[in-house]
Amino acid sequence: MNRGKRPKIKLTITDRRGKTGCHRGHHVGEVFDYDEDRGKICPMAMHCAFPYIDILRYGGSLPGQPEGCAEFCCSDADVILVFKAEMENC
């Protein structure tokens, strides 16, 4: 990892498991740059994403997940969008 420069993180919406559509209009297939698109991503999803982003950026990994990747869901029980976070080289 390059000191002083945080690795780029890409967020992709991969699935929806809830009964309703996203209240912010997000949909499966949408892709975001975590740093560049923060204002475009639902705050509930950002709240859920932050711990995973932190883990990836500081060299951690998650059990059962490929290195440099993390999958998580937003916290809206009606919507339940599934996100995949990937570092540049995932």
C-alpha positions as CSV (number, residue, x, y, z in Angstrom):
1,M,0.0,0.0,0.0
2,N,1.3,3.5,-0.9
3,R,1.8,5.5,2.3
4,G,0.0,8.8,2.4
5,K,-2.5,7.8,-0.4
6,R,-5.5,5.8,0.4
7,P,-6.4,3.0,-2.0
8,K,-9.4,3.6,-4.2
9,I,-12.6,1.7,-3.2
10,K,-15.3,0.9,-5.7
11,L,-18.8,0.1,-4.4
12,T,-21.2,-1.9,-6.6
13,I,-24.8,-2.7,-5.8
14,T,-25.0,-6.4,-6.6
15,D,-28.5,-7.5,-5.3
16,R,-31.7,-6.3,-3.7
17,R,-33.3,-8.7,-1.2
18,G,-36.0,-6.4,0.4
19,K,-39.6,-6.0,-0.6
20,T,-39.4,-2.4,-1.8
21,G,-37.2,-0.3,-4.0
22,C,-34.6,2.0,-2.6
23,H,-35.9,5.3,-1.2
24,R,-32.9,7.1,-2.7
25,G,-33.4,5.5,-6.1
26,H,-30.4,3.2,-6.0
27,H,-30.6,0.0,-8.1
28,V,-28.6,-3.2,-8.9
29,G,-25.7,-2.5,-11.1
30,E,-25.0,1.0,-9.9
31,V,-21.3,1.7,-9.3
32,F,-19.7,4.3,-7.0
33,D,-16.3,5.6,-6.2
34,Y,-16.3,5.7,-2.4
35,D,-14.4,8.9,-2.1
36,E,-15.7,10.8,-5.1
37,D,-19.4,9.8,-4.9
38,R,-20.1,10.1,-1.1
39,G,-22.8,12.7,-1.6
40,K,-24.6,10.4,-4.1
41,I,-24.8,7.3,-1.9
42,C,-27.6,6.9,0.6
43,P,-26.5,7.8,4.2
44,M,-27.8,4.5,5.5
45,A,-25.6,2.6,3.1
46,M,-22.6,4.8,3.9
47,H,-23.1,4.2,7.6
48,C,-22.9,0.4,6.9
49,A,-20.1,0.7,4.4
50,F,-17.7,2.7,6.6
51,P,-16.4,-0.2,8.8
52,Y,-15.8,-2.4,5.8
53,I,-14.0,0.3,3.9
54,D,-11.8,1.0,7.0
55,I,-10.9,-2.7,7.3
56,L,-9.9,-2.9,3.6
57,R,-8.0,0.3,3.6
58,Y,-5.9,-0.6,6.6
59,G,-4.9,-4.0,5.3
60,G,-7.5,-6.2,7.1
61,S,-9.6,-8.9,5.6
62,L,-13.0,-10.5,6.3
63,P,-13.6,-14.2,6.9
64,G,-15.0,-15.9,3.8
65,Q,-14.4,-12.9,1.6
66,P,-11.7,-12.6,-1.1
67,E,-8.7,-10.4,-0.1
68,G,-9.4,-6.7,-0.9
69,C,-13.2,-7.3,-1.1
70,A,-16.1,-7.0,1.3
71,E,-19.8,-7.7,0.8
72,F,-22.4,-6.0,3.0
73,C,-26.0,-4.9,3.1
74,C,-27.6,-1.5,3.7
75,S,-29.5,-1.3,7.0
76,D,-33.0,-0.6,5.5
77,A,-34.9,-3.7,6.2
78,D,-37.5,-2.8,3.5
79,V,-34.9,-2.5,0.8
80,I,-31.8,-4.6,1.8
81,L,-29.4,-3.6,-1.0
82,V,-26.3,-5.7,-1.2
83,F,-23.1,-3.9,-1.9
84,K,-19.6,-5.2,-2.9
85,A,-16.7,-3.0,-1.8
86,E,-13.5,-3.6,-3.8
87,M,-10.0,-2.2,-3.6
88,E,-8.3,-1.2,-6.9
89,N,-6.6,-4.6,-7.3
90,C,-9.4,-6.9,-6.1
